[in-house]
Amino acid sequence: MLDAKYSLHALRHAAAALFIEQGFPPKKVQDLMGHASLAMTYDVYGYLFKSEDDDRAKIAEMETALLG
């Protein structure tokens, strides 16, 4: 029998990280990963979702571009 380089668990995490990186909303990630609650999804993958701070930086950039 061949030893797998990566476990199914590691591949599952990699898939979730790719979904999040591609902009899937948290509820969709929850459904895809089969989590019972959105809280569980955030507990496991919350650090990968962009934060509100990211949004504030983008808004500041837009404001600067608009107001010069």
PQR file with spaces between the fields and no chain letter, atoms N, CA, C, O and H, PARSE charges and radii, in Angstrom:
ATOM       1  N    MET     1       0.840   -1.178    0.000 -0.4000 1.5000
ATOM       2  CA   MET     1       0.000    0.000    0.000 -0.0000 2.0000
ATOM       3  C    MET     1       0.888    1.245    0.000  0.5500 1.7000
ATOM       4  O    MET     1       1.908    1.290    0.689 -0.5500 1.4000
ATOM       5  N    LEU     2       0.500    2.232   -0.763 -0.4000 1.5000
ATOM       6  CA   LEU     2       1.253    3.475   -0.831 -0.0000 2.0000
ATOM       7  C    LEU     2       0.870    4.405    0.309  0.5500 1.7000
ATOM       8  O    LEU     2      -0.300    4.507    0.677 -0.5500 1.4000
ATOM       9  H    LEU     2      -0.328    2.196   -1.323  0.4000 1.0000
ATOM      10  N    ASP     3       1.864    5.078    0.858 -0.4000 1.5000
ATOM      11  CA   ASP     3       1.581    6.094    1.869 -0.0000 2.0000
ATOM      12  C    ASP     3       1.249    7.397    1.167  0.5500 1.7000
ATOM      13  O    ASP     3       1.978    7.835    0.277 -0.5500 1.4000
ATOM      14  H    ASP     3       2.814    4.995    0.559  0.4000 1.0000
ATOM      15  N    ALA     4       0.156    8.010    1.566 -0.4000 1.5000
ATOM      16  CA   ALA     4      -0.262    9.278    0.972 -0.0000 2.0000
ATOM      17  C    ALA     4       0.606   10.396    1.532  0.5500 1.7000
ATOM      18  O    ALA     4       0.924   10.422    2.721 -0.5500 1.4000
ATOM      19  H    ALA     4      -0.437    7.654    2.289  0.4000 1.0000
ATOM      20  N    LYS     5       0.981   11.319    0.650 -0.4000 1.5000
ATOM      21  CA   LYS     5       1.775   12.460    1.079 -0.0000 2.0000
ATOM      22  C    LYS     5       0.935   13.385    1.951  0.5500 1.7000
ATOM      23  O    LYS     5       1.428   13.943    2.931 -0.5500 1.4000
ATOM      24  H    LYS     5       0.722   11.297   -0.316  0.4000 1.0000
ATOM      25  N    TYR     6      -0.328   13.543    1.591 -0.4000 1.5000
ATOM      26  CA   TYR     6      -1.250   14.400    2.335 -0.0000 2.0000
ATOM      27  C    TYR     6      -2.469   13.588    2.746  0.5500 1.7000
ATOM      28  O    TYR     6      -2.964   12.757    1.986 -0.5500 1.4000
ATOM      29  H    TYR     6      -0.728   13.090    0.794  0.4000 1.0000
ATOM      30  N    SER     7      -2.938   13.840    3.947 -0.4000 1.5000
ATOM      31  CA   SER     7      -4.124   13.131    4.425 -0.0000 2.0000
ATOM      32  C    SER     7      -5.377   13.758    3.806  0.5500 1.7000
ATOM      33  O    SER     7      -5.341   14.876    3.292 -0.5500 1.4000
ATOM      34  H    SER     7      -2.535   14.516    4.565  0.4000 1.0000
ATOM      35  N    LEU     8      -6.465   13.025    3.867 -0.4000 1.5000
ATOM      36  CA   LEU     8      -7.735   13.569    3.396 -0.0000 2.0000
ATOM      37  C    LEU     8      -8.117   14.804    4.204  0.5500 1.7000
ATOM      38  O    LEU     8      -8.715   15.741    3.676 -0.5500 1.4000
ATOM      39  H    LEU     8      -6.494   12.117    4.285  0.4000 1.0000
ATOM      40  N    HIS     9      -7.770   14.797    5.474 -0.4000 1.5000
ATOM      41  CA   HIS     9      -8.067   15.942    6.342 -0.0000 2.0000
ATOM      42  C    HIS     9      -7.314   17.185    5.854  0.5500 1.7000
ATOM      43  O    HIS     9      -7.885   18.274    5.798 -0.5500 1.4000
ATOM      44  H    HIS     9      -7.285   14.035    5.903  0.4000 1.0000
ATOM      45  N    ALA    10      -6.046   17.026    5.504 -0.4000 1.5000
ATOM      46  CA   ALA    10      -5.245   18.152    5.003 -0.0000 2.0000
ATOM      47  C    ALA    10      -5.805   18.651    3.674  0.5500 1.7000
ATOM      48  O    ALA    10      -5.845   19.858    3.434 -0.5500 1.4000
ATOM      49  H    ALA    10      -5.582   16.141    5.549  0.4000 1.0000
ATOM      50  N    LEU    11      -6.231   17.749    2.822 -0.4000 1.5000
ATOM      51  CA   LEU    11      -6.803   18.141    1.532 -0.0000 2.0000
ATOM      52  C    LEU    11      -8.138   18.856    1.723  0.5500 1.7000
ATOM      53  O    LEU    11      -8.470   19.770    0.967 -0.5500 1.4000
ATOM      54  H    LEU    11      -6.199   16.769    3.017  0.4000 1.0000
ATOM      55  N    ARG    12      -8.891   18.445    2.720 -0.4000 1.5000
ATOM      56  CA   ARG    12     -10.158   19.111    3.035 -0.0000 2.0000
ATOM      57  C    ARG    12      -9.910   20.558    3.448  0.5500 1.7000
ATOM      58  O    ARG    12     -10.608   21.466    2.995 -0.5500 1.4000
ATOM      59  H    ARG    12      -8.621   17.703    3.334  0.4000 1.0000
ATOM      60  N    HIS    13      -8.918   20.771    4.306 -0.4000 1.5000
ATOM      61  CA   HIS    13      -8.571   22.125    4.730 -0.0000 2.0000
ATOM      62  C    HIS    13      -8.073   22.962    3.558  0.5500 1.7000
ATOM      63  O    HIS    13      -8.398   24.144    3.446 -0.5500 1.4000
ATOM      64  H    HIS    13      -8.351   20.034    4.674  0.4000 1.0000
ATOM      65  N    ALA    14      -7.298   22.353    2.701 -0.4000 1.5000
ATOM      66  CA   ALA    14      -6.791   23.065    1.521 -0.0000 2.0000
ATOM      67  C    ALA    14      -7.945   23.482    0.621  0.5500 1.7000
ATOM      68  O    ALA    14      -7.946   24.593    0.091 -0.5500 1.4000
ATOM      69  H    ALA    14      -7.035   21.393    2.791  0.4000 1.0000
ATOM      70  N    ALA    15      -8.921   22.610    0.444 -0.4000 1.5000
ATOM      71  CA   ALA    15     -10.080   22.945   -0.392 -0.0000 2.0000
ATOM      72  C    ALA    15     -10.854   24.108    0.213  0.5500 1.7000
ATOM      73  O    ALA    15     -11.248   25.028   -0.505 -0.5500 1.4000
ATOM      74  H    ALA    15      -8.921   21.707    0.875  0.4000 1.0000
ATOM      75  N    ALA    16     -11.075   24.079    1.521 -0.4000 1.5000
ATOM      76  CA   ALA    16     -11.796   25.173    2.182 -0.0000 2.0000
ATOM      77  C    ALA    16     -11.039   26.486    2.027  0.5500 1.7000
ATOM      78  O    ALA    16     -11.643   27.525    1.761 -0.5500 1.4000
ATOM      79  H    ALA    16     -10.755   23.332    2.104  0.4000 1.0000
ATOM      80  N    ALA    17      -9.735   26.445    2.189 -0.4000 1.5000
ATOM      81  CA   ALA    17      -8.917   27.650    2.043 -0.0000 2.0000
ATOM      82  C    ALA    17      -9.018   28.206    0.627  0.5500 1.7000
ATOM      83  O    ALA    17      -9.066   29.422    0.442 -0.5500 1.4000
ATOM      84  H    ALA    17      -9.244   25.601    2.404  0.4000 1.0000
ATOM      85  N    LEU    18      -9.049   27.342   -0.356 -0.4000 1.5000
ATOM      86  CA   LEU    18      -9.194   27.794   -1.748 -0.0000 2.0000
ATOM      87  C    LEU    18     -10.571   28.398   -1.998  0.5500 1.7000
ATOM      88  O    LEU    18     -10.690   29.402   -2.700 -0.5500 1.4000
ATOM      89  H    LEU    18      -9.009   26.354   -0.206  0.4000 1.0000
ATOM      90  N    PHE    19     -11.604   27.797   -1.432 -0.4000 1.5000
ATOM      91  CA   PHE    19     -12.951   28.365   -1.569 -0.0000 2.0000
ATOM      92  C    PHE    19     -12.977   29.782   -1.005  0.5500 1.7000
ATOM      93  O    PHE    19     -13.516   30.697   -1.628 -0.5500 1.4000
ATOM      94  H    PHE    19     -11.507   26.981   -0.862  0.4000 1.0000
ATOM      95  N    ILE    20     -12.395   29.955    0.169 -0.4000 1.5000
ATOM      96  CA   ILE    20     -12.388   31.257    0.825 -0.0000 2.0000
ATOM      97  C    ILE    20     -11.559   32.253    0.029  0.5500 1.7000
ATOM      98  O    ILE    20     -11.966   33.401   -0.152 -0.5500 1.4000
ATOM      99  H    ILE    20     -11.958   29.212    0.675  0.4000 1.0000
ATOM     100  N    GLU    21     -10.404   31.822   -0.443 -0.4000 1.5000
ATOM     101  CA   GLU    21      -9.548   32.693   -1.247 -0.0000 2.0000
ATOM     102  C    GLU    21     -10.260   33.166   -2.521  0.5500 1.7000
ATOM     103  O    GLU    21     -10.022   34.276   -2.997 -0.5500 1.4000
ATOM     104  H    GLU    21     -10.073   30.890   -0.296  0.4000 1.0000
ATOM     105  N    GLN    22     -11.120   32.326   -3.057 -0.4000 1.5000
ATOM     106  CA   GLN    22     -11.851   32.678   -4.273 -0.0000 2.0000
ATOM     107  C    GLN    22     -13.081   33.536   -3.987  0.5500 1.7000
ATOM     108  O    GLN    22     -13.808   33.914   -4.906 -0.5500 1.4000
ATOM     109  H    GLN    22     -11.313   31.424   -2.670  0.4000 1.0000
ATOM     110  N    GLY    23     -13.310   33.837   -2.721 -0.4000 1.5000
ATOM     111  CA   GLY    23     -14.392   34.748   -2.374 -0.0000 2.0000
ATOM     112  C    GLY    23     -15.726   34.102   -2.068  0.5500 1.7000
ATOM     113  O    GLY    23     -16.749   34.786   -2.032 -0.5500 1.4000
ATOM     114  H    GLY    23     -12.720   33.530   -1.974  0.4000 1.0000
ATOM     115  N    PHE    24     -15.736   32.788   -1.846 -0.4000 1.5000
ATOM     116  CA   PHE    24     -16.995   32.142   -1.491 -0.0000 2.0000
ATOM     117  C    PHE    24     -17.478   32.735   -0.169  0.5500 1.7000
ATOM     118  O    PHE    24     -16.677   32.926    0.746 -0.5500 1.4000
ATOM     119  H    PHE    24     -14.906   32.232   -1.876  0.4000 1.0000
ATOM     120  N    PRO    25     -18.764   33.026   -0.054 -0.5600 1.5000
ATOM     121  CA   PRO    25     -19.281   33.553    1.217  0.2800 2.0000
ATOM     122  C    PRO    25     -19.237   32.475    2.305  0.5500 1.7000
ATOM     123  O    PRO    25     -19.279   31.283    2.003 -0.5500 1.4000
ATOM     124  N    PRO    26     -19.152   32.898    3.562 -0.5600 1.5000
ATOM     125  CA   PRO    26     -19.058   31.928    4.664  0.2800 2.0000
ATOM     126  C    PRO    26     -20.161   30.868    4.664  0.5500 1.7000
ATOM     127  O    PRO    26     -19.889   29.700    4.944 -0.5500 1.4000
ATOM     128  N    LYS    27     -21.384   31.254    4.359 -0.4000 1.5000
ATOM     129  CA   LYS    27     -22.487   30.285    4.353 -0.0000 2.0000
ATOM     130  C    LYS    27     -22.263   29.196    3.303  0.5500 1.7000
ATOM     131  O    LYS    27     -22.576   28.031    3.547 -0.5500 1.4000
ATOM     132  H    LYS    27     -21.605   32.202    4.132  0.4000 1.0000
ATOM     133  N    LYS    28     -21.733   29.561    2.156 -0.4000 1.5000
ATOM     134  CA   LYS    28     -21.447   28.581    1.102 -0.0000 2.0000
ATOM     135  C    LYS    28     -20.334   27.631    1.551  0.5500 1.7000
ATOM     136  O    LYS    28     -20.401   26.426    1.309 -0.5500 1.4000
ATOM     137  H    LYS    28     -21.480   30.508    1.959  0.4000 1.0000
ATOM     138  N    VAL    29     -19.318   28.182    2.203 -0.4000 1.5000
ATOM     139  CA   VAL    29     -18.229   27.337    2.707 -0.0000 2.0000
ATOM     140  C    VAL    29     -18.790   26.368    3.746  0.5500 1.7000
ATOM     141  O    VAL    29     -18.428   25.192    3.760 -0.5500 1.4000
ATOM     142  H    VAL    29     -19.263   29.161    2.400  0.4000 1.0000
ATOM     143  N    GLN    30     -19.670   26.858    4.612 -0.4000 1.5000
ATOM     144  CA   GLN    30     -20.305   25.989    5.603 -0.0000 2.0000
ATOM     145  C    GLN    30     -21.005   24.821    4.917  0.5500 1.7000
ATOM     146  O    GLN    30     -20.831   23.667    5.308 -0.5500 1.4000
ATOM     147  H    GLN    30     -19.965   27.814    4.601  0.4000 1.0000
ATOM     148  N    ASP    31     -21.790   25.127    3.900 -0.4000 1.5000
ATOM     149  CA   ASP    31     -22.531   24.086    3.186 -0.0000 2.0000
ATOM     150  C    ASP    31     -21.585   23.089    2.512  0.5500 1.7000
ATOM     151  O    ASP    31     -21.789   21.878    2.596 -0.5500 1.4000
ATOM     152  H    ASP    31     -21.932   26.064    3.583  0.4000 1.0000
ATOM     153  N    LEU    32     -20.559   23.603    1.850 -0.4000 1.5000
ATOM     154  CA   LEU    32     -19.615   22.735    1.142 -0.0000 2.0000
ATOM     155  C    LEU    32     -18.837   21.826    2.093  0.5500 1.7000
ATOM     156  O    LEU    32     -18.540   20.676    1.767 -0.5500 1.4000
ATOM     157  H    LEU    32     -20.394   24.587    1.783  0.4000 1.0000
ATOM     158  N    MET    33     -18.511   22.357    3.273 -0.4000 1.5000
ATOM     159  CA   MET    33     -17.720   21.588    4.227 -0.0000 2.0000
ATOM     160  C    MET    33     -18.591   20.698    5.113  0.5500 1.7000
ATOM     161  O    MET    33     -18.080   19.845    5.838 -0.5500 1.4000
ATOM     162  H    MET    33     -18.751   23.291    3.538  0.4000 1.0000
ATOM     163  N    GLY    34     -19.919   20.902    5.049 -0.4000 1.5000
ATOM     164  CA   GLY    34     -20.831   20.066    5.830 -0.0000 2.0000
ATOM     165  C    GLY    34     -20.849   20.391    7.311  0.5500 1.7000
ATOM     166  O    GLY    34     -21.175   19.536    8.135 -0.5500 1.4000
ATOM     167  H    GLY    34     -20.334   21.595    4.460  0.4000 1.0000
ATOM     168  N    HIS    35     -20.499   21.621    7.652 -0.4000 1.5000
ATOM     169  CA   HIS    35     -20.523   22.019    9.063 -0.0000 2.0000
ATOM     170  C    HIS    35     -21.961   22.217    9.529  0.5500 1.7000
ATOM     171  O    HIS    35     -22.816   22.675    8.771 -0.5500 1.4000
ATOM     172  H    HIS    35     -20.233   22.315    6.983  0.4000 1.0000
ATOM     173  N    ALA    36     -22.208   21.869   10.770 -0.4000 1.5000
ATOM     174  CA   ALA    36     -23.549   21.978   11.342 -0.0000 2.0000
ATOM     175  C    ALA    36     -23.961   23.428   11.559  0.5500 1.7000
ATOM     176  O    ALA    36     -25.149   23.750   11.538 -0.5500 1.4000
ATOM     177  H    ALA    36     -21.514   21.497   11.386  0.4000 1.0000
ATOM     178  N    SER    37     -22.983   24.299   11.768 -0.4000 1.5000
ATOM     179  CA   SER    37     -23.304   25.703   12.036 -0.0000 2.0000
ATOM     180  C    SER    37     -22.264   26.612   11.400  0.5500 1.7000
ATOM     181  O    SER    37     -21.136   26.208   11.117 -0.5500 1.4000
ATOM     182  H    SER    37     -22.018   24.037   11.786  0.4000 1.0000
ATOM     183  N    LEU    38     -22.679   27.846   11.188 -0.4000 1.5000
ATOM     184  CA   LEU    38     -21.756   28.855   10.669 -0.0000 2.0000
ATOM     185  C    LEU    38     -20.670   29.145   11.698  0.5500 1.7000
ATOM     186  O    LEU    38     -19.534   29.451   11.336 -0.5500 1.4000
ATOM     187  H    LEU    38     -23.595   28.175   11.419  0.4000 1.0000
ATOM     188  N    ALA    39     -21.018   29.050   12.975 -0.4000 1.5000
ATOM     189  CA   ALA    39     -20.038   29.258   14.041 -0.0000 2.0000
ATOM     190  C    ALA    39     -18.885   28.256   13.929  0.5500 1.7000
ATOM     191  O    ALA    39     -17.726   28.606   14.153 -0.5500 1.4000
ATOM     192  H    ALA    39     -21.941   28.802   13.268  0.4000 1.0000
ATOM     193  N    MET    40     -19.210   27.027   13.586 -0.4000 1.5000
ATOM     194  CA   MET    40     -18.171   26.014   13.437 -0.0000 2.0000
ATOM     195  C    MET    40     -17.229   26.378   12.284  0.5500 1.7000
ATOM     196  O    MET    40     -16.013   26.225   12.394 -0.5500 1.4000
ATOM     197  H    MET    40     -20.151   26.742   13.405  0.4000 1.0000
ATOM     198  N    THR    41     -17.798   26.853   11.195 -0.4000 1.5000
ATOM     199  CA   THR    41     -16.994   27.261   10.045 -0.0000 2.0000
ATOM     200  C    THR    41     -16.061   28.397   10.435  0.5500 1.7000
ATOM     201  O    THR    41     -14.879   28.384   10.088 -0.5500 1.4000
ATOM     202  H    THR    41     -18.787   26.977   11.106  0.4000 1.0000
ATOM     203  N    TYR    42     -16.595   29.385   11.159 -0.4000 1.5000
ATOM     204  CA   TYR    42     -15.756   30.501   11.606 -0.0000 2.0000
ATOM     205  C    TYR    42     -14.709   30.049   12.624  0.5500 1.7000
ATOM     206  O    TYR    42     -13.589   30.559   12.622 -0.5500 1.4000
ATOM     207  H    TYR    42     -17.555   29.395   11.441  0.4000 1.0000
ATOM     208  N    ASP    43     -15.060   29.103   13.489 -0.4000 1.5000
ATOM     209  CA   ASP    43     -14.088   28.605   14.466 -0.0000 2.0000
ATOM     210  C    ASP    43     -12.885   27.966   13.769  0.5500 1.7000
ATOM     211  O    ASP    43     -11.747   28.127   14.212 -0.5500 1.4000
ATOM     212  H    ASP    43     -15.970   28.689   13.490  0.4000 1.0000
ATOM     213  N    VAL    44     -13.139   27.252   12.693 -0.4000 1.5000
ATOM     214  CA   VAL    44     -12.070   26.541   12.000 -0.0000 2.0000
ATOM     215  C    VAL    44     -11.358   27.422   10.976  0.5500 1.7000
ATOM     216  O    VAL    44     -10.130   27.400   10.886 -0.5500 1.4000
ATOM     217  H    VAL    44     -14.063   27.121   12.334  0.4000 1.0000
ATOM     218  N    TYR    45     -12.118   28.193   10.210 -0.4000 1.5000
ATOM     219  CA   TYR    45     -11.548   28.921    9.068 -0.0000 2.0000
ATOM     220  C    TYR    45     -11.683   30.440    9.157  0.5500 1.7000
ATOM     221  O    TYR    45     -11.344   31.146    8.207 -0.5500 1.4000
ATOM     222  H    TYR    45     -13.115   28.211   10.284  0.4000 1.0000
ATOM     223  N    GLY    46     -12.169   30.943   10.272 -0.4000 1.5000
ATOM     224  CA   GLY    46     -12.429   32.375   10.400 -0.0000 2.0000
ATOM     225  C    GLY    46     -11.245   33.254   10.089  0.5500 1.7000
ATOM     226  O    GLY    46     -11.406   34.337    9.526 -0.5500 1.4000
ATOM     227  H    GLY    46     -12.445   30.369   11.043  0.4000 1.0000
ATOM     228  N    TYR    47     -10.051   32.805   10.446 -0.4000 1.5000
ATOM     229  CA   TYR    47      -8.855   33.610   10.196 -0.0000 2.0000
ATOM     230  C    TYR    47      -8.555   33.797    8.707  0.5500 1.7000
ATOM     231  O    TYR    47      -7.779   34.677    8.335 -0.5500 1.4000
ATOM     232  H    TYR    47      -9.920   31.925   10.903  0.4000 1.0000
ATOM     233  N    LEU    48      -9.157   32.984    7.871 -0.4000 1.5000
ATOM     234  CA   LEU    48      -8.915   33.080    6.428 -0.0000 2.0000
ATOM     235  C    LEU    48      -9.845   34.066    5.723  0.5500 1.7000
ATOM     236  O    LEU    48      -9.537   34.548    4.633 -0.5500 1.4000
ATOM     237  H    LEU    48      -9.788   32.269    8.173  0.4000 1.0000
ATOM     238  N    PHE    49     -10.980   34.359    6.350 -0.4000 1.5000
ATOM     239  CA   PHE    49     -11.906   35.315    5.744 -0.0000 2.0000
ATOM     240  C    PHE    49     -11.361   36.724    5.933  0.5500 1.7000
ATOM     241  O    PHE    49     -10.769   37.036    6.966 -0.5500 1.4000
ATOM     242  H    PHE    49     -11.230   33.967    7.235  0.4000 1.0000
ATOM     243  N    LYS    50     -11.563   37.575    4.929 -0.4000 1.5000
ATOM     244  CA   LYS    50     -11.057   38.938    5.060 -0.0000 2.0000
ATOM     245  C    LYS    50     -11.793   39.642    6.183  0.5500 1.7000
ATOM     246  O    LYS    50     -12.960   39.364    6.462 -0.5500 1.4000
ATOM     247  H    LYS    50     -12.044   37.322    4.089  0.4000 1.0000
ATOM     248  N    SER    51     -11.089   40.551    6.815 -0.4000 1.5000
ATOM     249  CA   SER    51     -11.668   41.249    7.957 -0.0000 2.0000
ATOM     250  C    SER    51     -12.275   42.571    7.528  0.5500 1.7000
ATOM     251  O    SER    51     -12.076   43.028    6.403 -0.5500 1.4000
ATOM     252  H    SER    51     -10.141   40.776    6.588  0.4000 1.0000
ATOM     253  N    GLU    52     -13.019   43.177    8.441 -0.4000 1.5000
ATOM     254  CA   GLU    52     -13.590   44.496    8.165 -0.0000 2.0000
ATOM     255  C    GLU    52     -12.495   45.526    7.954  0.5500 1.7000
ATOM     256  O    GLU    52     -12.700   46.517    7.253 -0.5500 1.4000
ATOM     257  H    GLU    52     -13.181   42.805    9.355  0.4000 1.0000
ATOM     258  N    ASP    53     -11.336   45.300    8.555 -0.4000 1.5000
ATOM     259  CA   ASP    53     -10.213   46.219    8.360 -0.0000 2.0000
ATOM     260  C    ASP    53      -9.819   46.282    6.889  0.5500 1.7000
ATOM     261  O    ASP    53      -9.437   47.343    6.395 -0.5500 1.4000
ATOM     262  H    ASP    53     -11.170   44.495    9.124  0.4000 1.0000
ATOM     263  N    ASP    54      -9.909   45.145    6.181 -0.4000 1.5000
ATOM     264  CA   ASP    54      -9.614   45.125    4.755 -0.0000 2.0000
ATOM     265  C    ASP    54     -10.577   46.038    4.004  0.5500 1.7000
ATOM     266  O    ASP    54     -10.176   46.766    3.096 -0.5500 1.4000
ATOM     267  H    ASP    54     -10.220   44.283    6.583  0.4000 1.0000
ATOM     268  N    ASP    55     -11.851   45.992    4.390 -0.4000 1.5000
ATOM     269  CA   ASP    55     -12.869   46.832    3.755 -0.0000 2.0000
ATOM     270  C    ASP    55     -12.591   48.308    4.024  0.5500 1.7000
ATOM     271  O    ASP    55     -12.732   49.144    3.132 -0.5500 1.4000
ATOM     272  H    ASP    55     -12.177   45.401    5.127  0.4000 1.0000
ATOM     273  N    ARG    56     -12.200   48.623    5.247 -0.4000 1.5000
ATOM     274  CA   ARG    56     -11.918   50.020    5.589 -0.0000 2.0000
ATOM     275  C    ARG    56     -10.761   50.562    4.761  0.5500 1.7000
ATOM     276  O    ARG    56     -10.801   51.713    4.327 -0.5500 1.4000
ATOM     277  H    ARG    56     -12.085   47.944    5.972  0.4000 1.0000
ATOM     278  N    ALA    57      -9.747   49.761    4.540 -0.4000 1.5000
ATOM     279  CA   ALA    57      -8.601   50.191    3.739 -0.0000 2.0000
ATOM     280  C    ALA    57      -9.027   50.451    2.297  0.5500 1.7000
ATOM     281  O    ALA    57      -8.596   51.429    1.686 -0.5500 1.4000
ATOM     282  H    ALA    57      -9.715   48.826    4.893  0.4000 1.0000
ATOM     283  N    LYS    58      -9.866   49.583    1.757 -0.4000 1.5000
ATOM     284  CA   LYS    58     -10.349   49.774    0.385 -0.0000 2.0000
ATOM     285  C    LYS    58     -11.202   51.035    0.267  0.5500 1.7000
ATOM     286  O    LYS    58     -11.101   51.776   -0.711 -0.5500 1.4000
ATOM     287  H    LYS    58     -10.215   48.788    2.253  0.4000 1.0000
ATOM     288  N    ILE    59     -12.042   51.269    1.274 -0.4000 1.5000
ATOM     289  CA   ILE    59     -12.883   52.469    1.267 -0.0000 2.0000
ATOM     290  C    ILE    59     -12.014   53.717    1.332  0.5500 1.7000
ATOM     291  O    ILE    59     -12.288   54.702    0.646 -0.5500 1.4000
ATOM     292  H    ILE    59     -12.124   50.668    2.069  0.4000 1.0000
ATOM     293  N    ALA    60     -10.971   53.681    2.152 -0.4000 1.5000
ATOM     294  CA   ALA    60     -10.059   54.828    2.253 -0.0000 2.0000
ATOM     295  C    ALA    60      -9.355   55.085    0.926  0.5500 1.7000
ATOM     296  O    ALA    60      -9.173   56.236    0.532 -0.5500 1.4000
ATOM     297  H    ALA    60     -10.749   52.881    2.709  0.4000 1.0000
ATOM     298  N    GLU    61      -8.959   54.019    0.236 -0.4000 1.5000
ATOM     299  CA   GLU    61      -8.321   54.168   -1.082 -0.0000 2.0000
ATOM     300  C    GLU    61      -9.295   54.789   -2.081  0.5500 1.7000
ATOM     301  O    GLU    61      -8.909   55.662   -2.858 -0.5500 1.4000
ATOM     302  H    GLU    61      -9.107   53.084    0.556  0.4000 1.0000
ATOM     303  N    MET    62     -10.548   54.349   -2.069 -0.4000 1.5000
ATOM     304  CA   MET    62     -11.545   54.889   -2.979 -0.0000 2.0000
ATOM     305  C    MET    62     -11.792   56.370   -2.680  0.5500 1.7000
ATOM     306  O    MET    62     -11.908   57.188   -3.592 -0.5500 1.4000
ATOM     307  H    MET    62     -10.862   53.640   -1.438  0.4000 1.0000
ATOM     308  N    GLU    63     -11.868   56.695   -1.404 -0.4000 1.5000
ATOM     309  CA   GLU    63     -12.090   58.084   -1.005 -0.0000 2.0000
ATOM     310  C    GLU    63     -10.945   58.975   -1.482  0.5500 1.7000
ATOM     311  O    GLU    63     -11.173   60.074   -1.986 -0.5500 1.4000
ATOM     312  H    GLU    63     -11.774   56.031   -0.663  0.4000 1.0000
ATOM     313  N    THR    64      -9.737   58.500   -1.322 -0.4000 1.5000
ATOM     314  CA   THR    64      -8.564   59.262   -1.775 -0.0000 2.0000
ATOM     315  C    THR    64      -8.593   59.440   -3.282  0.5500 1.7000
ATOM     316  O    THR    64      -8.298   60.522   -3.790 -0.5500 1.4000
ATOM     317  H    THR    64      -9.552   57.606   -0.913  0.4000 1.0000
ATOM     318  N    ALA    65      -8.948   58.384   -3.994 -0.4000 1.5000
ATOM     319  CA   ALA    65      -8.999   58.467   -5.459 -0.0000 2.0000
ATOM     320  C    ALA    65     -10.070   59.449   -5.917  0.5500 1.7000
ATOM     321  O    ALA    65      -9.865   60.190   -6.879 -0.5500 1.4000
ATOM     322  H    ALA    65      -9.187   57.506   -3.580  0.4000 1.0000
ATOM     323  N    LEU    66     -11.210   59.458   -5.233 -0.4000 1.5000
ATOM     324  CA   LEU    66     -12.303   60.330   -5.620 -0.0000 2.0000
ATOM     325  C    LEU    66     -12.066   61.807   -5.253  0.5500 1.7000
ATOM     326  O    LEU    66     -12.412   62.718   -6.005 -0.5500 1.4000
ATOM     327  H    LEU    66     -11.376   58.856   -4.452  0.4000 1.0000
ATOM     328  N    LEU    67     -11.475   62.004   -4.093 -0.4000 1.5000
ATOM     329  CA   LEU    67     -11.302   63.366   -3.603 -0.0000 2.0000
ATOM     330  C    LEU    67      -9.930   63.965   -3.929  0.5500 1.7000
ATOM     331  O    LEU    67      -9.690   65.158   -3.745 -0.5500 1.4000
ATOM     332  H    LEU    67     -11.193   61.264   -3.482  0.4000 1.0000
ATOM     333  N    GLY    68      -9.052   63.108   -4.412 -0.4000 1.5000
ATOM     334  CA   GLY    68      -7.731   63.564   -4.850 -0.0000 2.0000
ATOM     335  C    GLY    68      -6.875   63.937   -3.752  0.5500 1.7000
ATOM     336  O    GLY    68      -5.732   64.341   -3.969 -0.5500 1.4000
ATOM     337  H    GLY    68      -9.246   62.139   -4.562  0.4000 1.0000
